[in-house]
Amino acid sequence: MRIVIMFVCVCKGITDKDIRQAVNNGDQSIKSIKEKFGVASQCGGCVTLAREIIDKQLIANAQFYQVA
């Protein structure tokens, strides 16, 4: 199995894995990710992708912990 890591914020060197781990540890908004990593604080080109990763991880976490 090949694992692919994608840079979301090239300016700060933040990957999708960094963002997903932060969401798993309780960060739930672009604001908290920005405060933690500096994402979207320079050119802003990563904000849309970062939000998308946050939203998808929140959904994945909710489905994982959903009780029958």
Secondary structure, DSSP 8 states (H G I E B T S, - for coil): ------EEETTTTEEHHHHHHHHHTT--SHHHHHHHH-TTSSS-TTHHHHHHHHHHHHHHHHHHH---
